[in-house]
């Protein structure tokens, strides 16, 4: 008779960091040809956070990561893998931002690396952490979504500068023997044929650093807004329907639907298509804007710190980003309730 006990990956804690500086819609009115009313109507965004000049992606990631470690009831010495999702790394492209974060947290001699999956990055990390833990390779994985998007935004382009903000979110994914704590399922996918929908053209091997890159602003994010919007609504809805059906769970039974916070109209369209109640849908896009890979963990942290997220409650993540990438995850919150 076998003594084998299955190992489950559990979402043990959450932490986040938002920079102090606020960039409001009225601030943007003095920078580009736009209005507060237009931005609100089109995106639902009222303000976004902007990192200080000497505040880097790794700084924000380390602050969010430390919170997640402390809330998990472990020490930095217990972390045996650090993974960071970002499209705005400290360096293009070595050392990895995960290595810098590890050093800032005093985590040494531990595997650390970055992934690039844009806004889907954090959910991609969950799938990686789940695989590392359930295979028995790791016990406590620190996953971080961190972005200094202001470093790649052209503040003369009203189509993109109104959307993005800076911030970081982190979680500890830990090994557990309790099935009720297990991450239920993660779907992650991509289609590179839509790569030009959302792209930062430089620096890279196609457009190495040159005077042309600077003159043409190729180092800034570029987006096909209308095309991205339409595909996002369709893909996000389809992905959620599939993960719920596969796991025999009804949408109305999910207490916390936490979609990528890109645009209120996208979130509402997906929520309506799934017949989600308002109290199920988590919204933070109004105060943070689109923080890419940091979006979902920052939203989770908001409901955690407000007391809305309780131990054992089911969460449904749904995200879509450059690549194009998309992902969804179904998982219970396995941490302790917020104590203030």
Buried (B, 14 or more C-beta within 10 A) or exposed (E): EEEEEEBBBBBBBBBBBBBEBBBEBEBBBEEBEBEBEBBBEBBBBBBBBBBEEEBBBBBBBBBBBBBBBBBBEBEBEBBBBBBBBBBBBBEEEEBBBBBBBBBBBEBEEBBBBBBBBBBBBBBBBBBBBBBBBBEEEBBBBBBBBBBBBBBBBBBEBBEBBBBBBBBBBBBBBBBBEEEEBBBBBBBBBBEEEBEBBBBBBBBBEEBEEEEEBEEEBBBBBBBBBEEBBEBBBBBBBBBBBEBBEEEEBEBEEBBBBBBBBBBBBBBBBBBEBBEBEEEBBBBBBBBBBBBBBBBBBBBBBBBBBEEBBBEEBBBBBBBBBBBBBBBBBBBBBBBEEBEE
